[in-house]
Amino acid sequence: GEKAADDAATGDDEATDAATTPGRKVDIDRLIDALAQRIDPAGTKEVSIRNYGGAIEIIIPKAGPDDLTYIKRRITDLGQLEFRILADPRWTEDRSIIDKAKLLGPSEKYVMSGDKPVAEWVEYSTTEFGEDDSRLVQRTAGSRREALVLLDRHNVTGEYLRNAQKSYSEIGAPIVIFNFDTIGSRKFGRFTGENLENPSTGVKRFLGILLDKRLISAPSLNDRITSSGQISIGSGADAEKEVDYIVSILNAGSLPAALNKTPISEETISPTLGATTIEKGKMAIIASLIGILVFMVLYYRFAGVVACLALAGTLLLVLAAMVLMNAAFTLPGIAGIVLTIGMAVDANVLIYERIREELKKGAGLRMAIRNGFDKATTTIVDANVTTLIAAVVLYSVGTGPIKGFGITLFLGVIMSMFTAIFCSRTIFDIAERRRWIKTLSFASMFGETKIDFLGKKWIAIGLSMVAIVAGLIGVANRGEGLLDIDFTGGSSVTLVLDPDASMSIAEVREALEPTLGDKNLLVVERSDSPDATQTSKSRYTVNTSVEDVEEVEAIIEKTFGEKLKNYELALGEPAAFEEPGGSTGTLLPLIFNQGEGFGDNDGLAYEALSARLKQILVDQGHPGEAPQLENDDYTSGSSQRFKEWTLRLGLPTDQTLAVGEALQAELADESFFPLTSKIGGRVAGDLQEKAIVAVLLSLVGIIAYLWFRFQNIAYGLAAVVALIHDVLVTLGAIALSAWVVKSVPALASALQIDSFQISLTILAAFITIIGYSLNDTIVIFDRIREVKGKSPRLSTEMVNKSINQTLSRTLLTSLTTLLVVVILYFFGGSGIHAFAFALVVGVIVGTYSTVFIATPVLLWMVGDDGGGATAVGKSPRAAA
């Protein structure tokens, strides 16, 4: 979810922050894309990855300890594949290199020839190669076992890989099969061709395969290799897992920068939707489903029962597929489910209305069922194939939530077609042949209609233009304020309350509402330890679109005052030291935040602590003294926070103690904020561009398919005009919501309208609206094609007749879908309120545009617009 929970949350999500390697400029957006491909390539887990002030924040829903360990390995392994030749003393040209390598110290990796490295020591595992593998020139460097590999001019790496896949060797052991692109094939061919068996001695070379500077395989080089090869790992369950891991890493690609192995912070956080919102959303969906099922049974009787079974089957199949893919059930998933419900009901309504028509013509029950299914199937397929096109494009081009929505939408379309066309028909056939049913009776919303819809097209078009223009003015007036923090970014501050002053998440949000409520406020409850089984009720992260972190800290301090936890610092026993060169000084242990309410990660990072100490030394008259901080687990450049540091100063004990006491006094009056940073939006510029490309490609695909099916491009263009109309009107409604809240508060309160913003969930809602509106439009277009028959021109009368013939189906589908989204809107809770609002507007506008926008545009492009009669004649018989 995207909004803060109203009440205390109960679920467990896992969050981890990984800092990038220091001293190197990194393209953060590119790194985030690469990490997303590593962690959630299918886009089904709704993993959140964002820039966290130079670090990377990763939030993974429902991740257990084993999942986290695996994910940490995936994001810290660079995935750099290299192919090298093992150094071998049997080859004369290697001997001098090996002699030089043996003289290197444990920390020295490269053998140099002038300024050029010619060999390097790389790590290998004795479990893969044994204690004394004859293929390797080995050494022990600390706790590492290392082998010597030669560096060559070809430098063949994973950069040239086309793909990798799992396979099995002749003895059944798992192996990795890899394929190179054209350049890689040429380079690898030259590289292996130059290192074949020595013809005079018969000695073969061994090809060292390295992943992240670690030797994983060393097969003998028997022949020249060009386009493909294989990597052997061993056998057994561990080998299977390792092969799967290597394949996934190679296919995901190497990371543009290394991440620190140890995260800055690792915490359990609450769901951003919250327990109450989750429960409300669940109850709203259940209530809407019950409402639809009851309506279908009352309206279609026996056929309604069959429709209910088909809908239940569709939902079960979709949920089963999501479980098999280990997909997280998130807001994009809900969007796909809502659209699935609409399409499943729509398919059954189409079939039943066709059966009704057949029965009216006097057909027998068996013939009516057969013809009803046969004629409706064409329309169902046309409507759903266009939605499938959109789903495939969204999955292929989109990222993150867009990709996840594409998967759910694709599954929903396939499952709803299967249950409506095959399962429902099977039930009807069995029931009819066994004489369980002798006739079918349906309720009727209204009788035969003869409404002149196109006669009112100019009034409708005028209203649409007014709505679109007003909406665009609203968009312009709100400017960047229309965008949620997903797009804008802002600040993130984690606060800690004193244990005696703990508050629920609803109370924290309510306290901050007056100052940050209109600044994209998001409050998330956190634990003080990654191993916590529940959140602490005293630690919260506040995200807001306010970019100034210090301003947010000041607001929090003013809001909560003495309820906030302050830093605590205990000074250890000082000890004098004397170095071999004669310099002396003092070592002073610093122990931070050991009291109640502090967590495992609540220490200070090197840079932050060092900066404080430097200022204190300047203030106390020691500007030339550089503080040195020591911790056995600290690595240079790391942003990891430690609770214990040893301060090393070249000062007497009393002066060193004075520095420590000054730091102690400074921190005692300072509120403790474990993590503070300016954060980037979850929707980076690249993702925004991909979202736009995905929608545009979907529209192009829809136009192409409708052009093919209807043999006229006008059908596709008219459908797309209606889609654009629906999105613009919905966008305008979201933009104008702020004006309604401000100018007509009574109306806003009655209709539960808030100042809605464009977020990732709204993006999913837009795509849902496109799918729904398109489905509706194609149904009428299909009937227009049928009514038109072989007539060379399309007339106003034909279009009016088609709309009237499908009016019952159009309204029934709209009412059932609207029932779902209205219940979600009023009773679904704050987490899906904006999403449901967009769907309510979209369903209403989508139904309206099908009749008053798509059909007039189609008639204008291909028909007799203006010359044909506007009176609606006698309803034609449906085509046989």
Buried (B, 14 or more C-beta within 10 A) or exposed (E): BBBBBBBBBBBBBBBBBBBBEEEEEBEBBBBBBBBBBBBBEEBBBBBBBBBBBEBBBBBBBBBEEEBBEBBBEBBBBBBBBBBBBBBBEEBEEBEEBBEBBEEBEEEEBBBEEEEEEBBBBBBBEEEBBEEEBEBBBBBEBEEBBBBBBBBBEBEBBBBBBBEBEBEEEEEEBBBBBBBBBEEBBBBBBBBBEEBEBEEEEEEBBBBBBBBBBBBBBBBEBEEBBBBBBBBBBBEEEEBBEBBEBBBBBBBBBBBBBBBBBBBBBBBBBBBBBBBBBBBBBEBBBEBBBEBBBEBBBEBBBBBBBBBBBBBBBBBEBBBEBBEEEEBBBBBBBBBBBBBBBBBBBBBBBBBBBBBBBBBEEEBEBEEBBBBBBEBBBEBBBBBBBBBBBBBBBBBEBBBBBBBBBBBBBBBBBBBBBBBBBEBBBEBBBEBBEEEEBEEBEBEEEEEEBEEBBBEBBEEBBEEBEEBBEBBBBBBEEBEEBBBBBBBBBBBBBBBBBBBEBBBBBBBBBBBBBEBBEEBBBBBBBBBBBBEBEEBBBBBBBBBBBBEEBEBBBEBBBEBBEEBBBBBBBBBBEBEEEEEEEEEEBBBBBBBBBEEEBBBBBBBBBBEEBBEBBBEBBEEBEBEEBEBBBEBEEBEEBBBBBBBBBBBBBBBBBEBBBBBBEBBBEBBEEEBBBBBBBBBBBBBBEEBEEBBEEBBEBBBBBBBBBBBEBBEBBBBBBBBBBBBBBBBBBBBBBBBBBBBBBEEEEEEBEEBEBBBBBBBBBBBBBBBBBBBBBBBBBBBBBBBBBBBBEEEEEBBBBBBBBBBBBBBBBBBBBBBBBBBBBBBBBEBBBBBBBBBBBBBBBBBBBBBBBBBBBBBBBBBEBBBBBEEBEBEBEEEBEBEE
